[in-house]
Amino acid sequence: MTAAAALWLLLAPSPDPVIQKGFDHFYNLEYPLAIVEFQKAIAAAPADPHRHNHLAQAVLFQMMFRAGALETELVTGGNPFLRRPKMEPSAEEQKLFAAAIGETLRLTAAALEKNPRDVDAMYARGVALGFRGTYNFLVRRAWMDALRDITDARKLHNRVAELAPENIDALMLQGVHDYIVGSLPWYYRTVGFLVGFRGDRERGIRTVRLVAEKGHWNRIDAKILLGVVARRERRPQDAVPIILELLEKYPRNYLLLFELSQMYADLGRKEDALKALDRIEELKKSGAPGFASLPFERIEFARGNLLFWYDEPETAITHLRRAVAAADRLDPNSAVGSWLRLGQCLDLLGKRQEAVAAYRSAVSTAPSSYEARLARRWLGRPFDRDEKRLLARGDI
């Protein structure tokens, strides 16, 4: 083992019970509780940059969760990375996120000034830049700034992997970066800071799989990402065992059950897909921990969406009408999606006037969203089965 590798193992984040509790809340979608725990962890060790990163991650994912941006439905299709919904965080969230990232960058800059080979500082700094890149894209809509941050983060983690090859977690950013860059249109790959990084989707998947198998701190994130990639790459059979494993560990995470339903639907297992949704409703009605904040309308949207793809527009409409009846209870992505699907189903049944009204509601719900752009398309002409096939292939 090299001296740098030994240093990494000594400096790697300790299994602090407060941090463990924070991540249990985090992976069960309980972001406010996770934030509280990570703030406690920072108070106990304010010079630890990893703890500031944990807080930034919880704040970032709280924003994404509220916007409905944690659904794999959003990363399917021809160019998913450019279709993510814009988030609108509160002023308090923006301040908290910026302070956490800023403190990590300050601490790591000081550490690297003392020792340019400080792998712990390089790793923490790369993580912070990765989070800031995600924020730049989803909140600021600054795609180039986002890609620059993620590329800089990858360079730092490349160096960590060279100095401390035992740190499998540092490969996570390499895998993500390879996959994202390999999925981009060619003209995005020509920008100056991407010189030397061609990207490789399959290599990226292999790298993330290695982290899922042998990593430590990033193992769960890698497994979640593999499930997302499996859906995007149309490999639902690979996603199902991952989701089932995660559900065992994080039973309060109802998004995993929604994902399981979608995977079964993609596999043609309609009854299993509906049973997964029935399970969500049962847990909601029984008052199961973690399900209190889930609106019934979200389940209705999922049922309507599933039946839309199974060519049952008439039955789908029943569920979608229930969803839009209280659309204000839904996250923005689900709300606009419900109106769009309702309009499409109505068009398929020849109910053009009602369909147009639904499309208009979709546009007014989230005017800048991808779904609103589609709704405007079908304001001008009816949605039909030919366009449904194009939509399924990601060609629209």
C-alpha positions in Angstrom: 0.0 0.0 0.0 1.3 3.5 -0.9 1.7 6.1 1.7 -1.1 8.2 0.0 -3.4 5.2 0.0 -2.8 4.6 3.7 -3.5 8.3 4.3 -6.8 8.0 2.5 -7.8 5.0 4.7 -6.9 6.9 7.8 -8.8 10.1 6.8 -11.9 8.6 5.2 -15.1 9.5 6.9 -15.8 7.6 10.1 -19.0 5.6 10.7 -20.4 8.3 13.0 -23.8 7.2 14.3 -25.2 10.7 13.7 -24.1 10.6 10.0 -25.5 7.0 9.7 -28.8 8.2 11.1 -28.8 11.1 8.7 -28.3 8.8 5.7 -31.0 6.5 6.9 -33.4 9.5 6.7 -31.8 10.6 3.4 -32.4 7.3 1.6 -35.9 7.1 3.0 -36.8 10.5 1.5 -36.9 12.2 4.9 -34.8 15.1 3.8 -35.7 17.7 6.6 -34.7 15.1 9.2 -31.5 14.2 7.3 -30.6 17.9 7.2 -31.0 18.2 11.0 -28.7 15.2 11.6 -26.0 16.5 9.2 -26.1 19.9 10.9 -25.5 18.1 14.2 -22.6 16.3 12.7 -21.1 19.5 11.4 -21.5 21.1 14.9 -19.5 18.2 16.3 -16.7 18.4 13.7 -16.9 21.7 11.7 -13.5 21.2 10.1 -14.6 18.0 8.4 -15.4 18.9 4.7 -17.3 15.6 4.2 -20.0 16.6 6.7 -20.6 19.9 4.8 -21.0 17.8 1.6 -23.5 15.5 3.4 -25.6 18.6 4.3 -25.3 20.0 0.7 -26.4 16.7 -0.7 -29.5 16.5 1.6 -30.5 20.1 0.7 -30.0 19.4 -3.0 -32.1 16.3 -3.0 -34.8 17.9 -1.0 -35.1 20.5 -3.8 -35.1 17.7 -6.4 -37.7 15.6 -4.5 -40.1 18.5 -4.1 -39.8 19.2 -7.8 -40.4 15.6 -8.7 -37.0 15.4 -10.3 -36.0 12.0 -8.8 -38.1 9.9 -11.2 -36.4 7.7 -13.7 -39.3 8.6 -16.1 -37.4 11.9 -16.6 -34.2 10.2 -17.9 -35.8 8.2 -20.7 -36.0 9.2 -24.3 -33.5 10.7 -26.8 -31.8 13.5 -24.8 -32.8 13.1 -21.2 -30.0 15.1 -19.5 -31.2 18.2 -21.2 -34.9 17.7 -20.2 -34.7 17.8 -16.5 -37.2 20.0 -14.8 -36.0 23.4 -13.5 -36.2 23.6 -9.7 -37.3 26.6 -7.7 -35.7 26.3 -4.2 -36.5 28.6 -1.4 -34.1 31.4 -0.4 -33.2 29.4 2.7 -32.4 26.3 0.7 -30.2 28.2 -1.7 -28.3 29.9 1.2 -27.8 26.6 3.1 -26.6 24.8 0.0 -24.2 27.6 -1.0 -22.8 27.9 2.5 -22.2 24.1 2.7 -20.5 23.9 -0.6 -18.5 27.1 0.1 -17.2 25.7 3.3 -16.1 22.5 1.7 -14.3 24.4 -1.0 -12.6 26.7 1.6 -11.5 23.8 3.8 -10.2 21.7 1.0 -8.4 24.7 -0.7 -6.5 25.3 2.6 -5.7 21.6 3.0 -4.4 21.3 -0.6 -2.3 24.4 -0.2 -0.5 22.7 2.7 -0.3 19.3 0.9 -1.1 19.2 -2.9 -1.3 15.4 -2.6 -4.0 15.4 0.1 -6.3 12.7 -1.3 -9.0 13.3 1.3 -9.2 17.0 0.4 -9.2 16.2 -3.3 -12.0 13.7 -2.9 -14.2 16.0 -0.8 -13.6 18.9 -3.2 -14.6 16.7 -6.2 -17.8 15.8 -4.4 -18.6 19.4 -3.7 -18.0 20.4 -7.3 -20.2 17.5 -8.5 -23.1 18.7 -6.3 -22.5 22.3 -7.5 -22.6 21.1 -11.1 -26.0 19.4 -10.5 -27.3 22.6 -8.8 -26.0 24.8 -11.7 -28.0 22.7 -14.2 -31.2 22.1 -12.3 -31.6 25.5 -10.6 -29.5 28.0 -12.6 -30.1 26.1 -15.9 -26.4 26.9 -16.6 -25.6 23.7 -18.6 -22.0 24.7 -19.5 -21.2 25.8 -15.9 -22.6 22.5 -14.7 -20.6 20.4 -17.1 -17.5 22.3 -16.3 -17.9 21.7 -12.6 -18.5 18.0 -13.1 -15.5 17.8 -15.4 -13.3 19.5 -12.8 -14.6 17.1 -10.2 -13.8 14.1 -12.4 -10.2 15.4 -12.8 -9.8 15.6 -9.0 -11.2 12.1 -8.5 -9.0 10.8 -11.3 -6.0 12.0 -9.3 -7.4 10.4 -6.1 -7.7 7.1 -7.9 -4.1 7.4 -9.0 -2.8 8.2 -5.5 -5.1 5.9 -3.6 -6.3 3.0 -5.8 -8.0 1.4 -2.8 -10.5 4.2 -2.9 -13.1 2.6 -5.2 -15.6 5.3 -4.3 -13.5 7.9 -6.3 -14.4 6.0 -9.4 -18.0 6.9 -9.1 -17.6 10.3 -10.7 -15.5 8.8 -13.5 -18.4 6.4 -14.3 -21.0 9.1 -14.1 -19.0 11.5 -16.3 -18.2 8.8 -18.9 -21.9 7.9 -19.1 -23.2 11.5 -19.3 -20.6 12.7 -21.8 -21.0 9.6 -23.9 -24.8 10.3 -24.0 -24.5 13.9 -25.1 -25.0 15.1 -28.7 -21.6 15.5 -30.5 -21.7 19.3 -30.5 -21.6 19.4 -26.7 -18.5 17.1 -26.6 -16.5 19.7 -28.6 -16.3 22.3 -25.8 -12.8 23.1 -24.6 -12.9 21.7 -21.1 -14.1 18.3 -22.4 -10.9 17.9 -24.5 -9.6 14.5 -23.7 -12.9 13.2 -22.5 -14.8 11.4 -25.2 -17.2 9.6 -22.8 -18.2 6.0 -23.1 -21.6 4.9 -21.9 -20.8 1.2 -21.5 -17.5 2.0 -19.7 -19.4 4.3 -17.5 -21.9 1.6 -16.6 -19.1 -0.9 -15.8 -17.4 1.6 -13.6 -20.6 2.4 -11.6 -21.3 -1.3 -11.3 -17.8 -1.7 -9.8 -18.5 1.0 -7.2 -21.9 -0.7 -6.4 -20.1 -4.0 -5.8 -16.9 -2.9 -4.1 -17.3 0.7 -3.0 -18.1 1.8 0.5 -19.5 5.4 0.9 -20.9 5.5 -2.7 -22.3 1.9 -2.9 -25.9 2.8 -2.4 -25.8 5.8 -4.7 -24.1 3.6 -7.3 -26.9 1.0 -7.0 -29.6 3.7 -7.4 -27.8 5.1 -10.4 -27.6 1.6 -12.0 -31.4 1.4 -11.6 -31.8 4.7 -13.4 -29.4 3.7 -16.2 -31.2 0.4 -16.6 -34.4 2.2 -17.3 -32.8 4.7 -19.6 -31.0 1.9 -21.5 -34.3 -0.1 -21.7 -32.9 -2.9 -19.4 -35.7 -3.1 -16.8 -34.8 -6.7 -16.0 -31.5 -5.4 -14.6 -33.3 -2.8 -12.5 -35.8 -5.0 -10.7 -33.3 -6.9 -8.5 -31.6 -3.6 -7.6 -34.9 -2.0 -6.6 -36.0 -5.0 -4.5 -32.6 -5.0 -2.7 -32.9 -1.3 -1.9 -36.5 -1.7 -0.7 -35.3 -4.2 1.9 -32.9 -1.6 3.3 -35.1 1.5 2.8 -38.8 0.5 3.2 -40.0 4.0 3.7 -38.8 5.1 0.3 -42.1 5.0 -1.7 -40.4 6.2 -4.9 -38.7 2.8 -5.0 -42.1 1.1 -5.2 -43.1 3.5 -8.0 -39.9 2.6 -9.8 -40.6 -1.1 -9.3 -44.1 -0.7 -10.9 -42.5 1.1 -13.9 -39.9 -1.6 -14.3 -42.6 -4.4 -14.3 -44.6 -2.4 -16.8 -41.6 -2.0 -19.1 -41.2 -5.8 -18.8 -44.8 -6.4 -19.9 -45.7 -7.6 -16.5 -48.8 -5.5 -16.1 -50.4 -7.3 -13.2 -47.2 -7.1 -11.2 -46.9 -3.4 -12.0 -50.5 -2.8 -10.7 -49.8 -4.8 -7.6 -46.8 -2.6 -6.8 -49.1 0.4 -7.0 -51.7 -1.4 -4.9 -49.0 -2.0 -2.3 -48.3 1.7 -2.2 -51.9 2.5 -1.6 -52.2 -0.1 1.2 -49.2 1.3 3.0 -50.6 4.8 2.6 -54.0 3.8 4.0 -52.4 1.9 6.9 -50.4 4.9 8.0 -47.1 3.1 7.4 -44.0 5.2 8.3 -42.8 7.4 5.4 -46.1 7.3 3.5 -48.0 10.0 5.3 -46.8 12.8 3.0 -47.6 10.9 -0.2 -50.7 12.2 -1.8 -53.2 9.7 -3.2 -53.3 11.7 -6.4 -49.7 10.6 -7.1 -50.8 7.0 -7.0 -53.7 7.8 -9.4 -51.3 9.5 -11.8 -49.1 6.4 -11.8 -52.0 4.1 -12.5 -53.3 6.4 -15.3 -49.8 6.6 -16.8 -49.4 2.9 -16.7 -52.8 2.2 -18.4 -52.0 4.9 -21.0 -49.0 2.9 -22.1 -51.0 -0.4 -22.0 -53.5 1.1 -24.5 -56.4 1.5 -22.1 -57.1 5.2 -22.4 -60.7 5.0 -21.2 -59.7 3.4 -17.9 -56.6 5.6 -17.6 -58.8 8.7 -17.9 -60.7 7.7 -14.7 -57.4 7.7 -12.7 -56.0 10.8 -14.4 -59.1 12.8 -13.6 -58.7 11.9 -10.0 -55.1 13.0 -10.1 -55.8 16.4 -11.7 -58.8 17.0 -9.4 -56.2 18.0 -6.7 -53.2 18.7 -8.9 -52.0 21.3 -6.3 -51.1 18.3 -4.0 -48.7 16.9 -6.6 -45.2 17.8 -7.3 -44.8 20.0 -10.4 -43.6 17.1 -12.6 -46.5 14.8 -11.7 -49.0 17.6 -12.0 -48.0 18.6 -15.5 -47.6 15.0 -16.4 -51.1 14.1 -15.3 -52.7 16.9 -17.4 -50.6 15.9 -20.4 -51.5 12.2 -20.2 -55.2 13.1 -19.7 -55.1 15.2 -22.9 -53.4 12.4 -24.8 -56.0 9.8 -23.6 -58.9 12.1 -24.5 -57.4 12.7 -28.0 -57.0 8.9 -28.5 -60.8 8.6 -27.8 -61.7 11.4 -30.1 -62.7 13.9 -27.4 -60.8 16.7 -28.9 -62.4 19.7 -27.1 -61.7 18.1 -23.7 -58.2 17.2 -24.8 -57.4 20.8 -25.7 -58.5 21.9 -22.3 -56.2 19.4 -20.6 -53.3 20.5 -22.7 -53.9 24.1 -21.8 -53.9 23.1 -18.1 -50.6 21.3 -18.7 -49.1 24.5 -20.2 -50.4 26.7 -17.4 -49.2 24.3 -14.7 -45.5 24.3 -15.7 -45.0 26.6 -18.8 -41.3 26.0 -19.2 -41.4 22.2 -18.8 -40.8 19.6 -21.5 -44.3 18.3 -20.9 -45.7 21.8 -21.6 -43.8 21.9 -24.8 -45.4 18.6 -25.8 -48.8 19.9 -24.8 -48.4 22.9 -27.1 -47.6 20.5 -29.9 -50.9 18.8 -29.5 -52.8 22.0 -29.1 -52.3 22.4 -32.8 -53.1 18.9 -33.8 -54.6 15.8 -32.2 -52.3 13.3 -30.5 -52.7 9.9 -32.2 -51.3 6.4 -32.1 -48.5 7.2 -34.6 -47.2 9.9 -32.3 -47.6 7.6 -29.3 -45.2 5.2 -31.0 -42.7 8.1 -31.6 -43.1 9.1 -28.0 -42.4 5.6 -26.8 -39.1 5.5 -28.9 -38.0 8.9 -27.5 -38.3 10.5 -31.0 -40.4 13.5 -29.8 
